[in-house]
Amino acid sequence: MKTKKSIIRIAIGTCLTLLIPLVLQLTIDTGVDGQGFNWKLGDFFIMGILLFIIGLCIDFAVRRITKPIYRIIAITIVILIFFLVWAELAVGIFGTPWAGS
């Protein structure tokens, strides 16, 4: 039961976090000329998946790892991996086929 509640909380947190770029998308210029905020539906989908996965990983680390120092290290690694994947998808720092522009 506790796991189900945490998954629902992670899903709600993901949706609330995705409201920030949605509001920016609706209130700022479309970004067609290189200015403004320009996310496609796929961008929201991918970011939602990334945020949900990072939430699950952090929840897993908090529940399973008992020593505080190992917990901090695990959460830091998860967040670092998230930022690296996000940066690669956004601007292509590693030059993979999924790199953004």
Secondary structure, DSSP 8 states (H G I E B T S, - for coil): -HHHHHHHHHHHHHHHHHHHHHHHHHHS---TTS-S----HHHHHHHHHHHHHHHHHHHHHHHH--SHHHHHHHHHHHHHHHHHHHHHHHH-SS--TT---
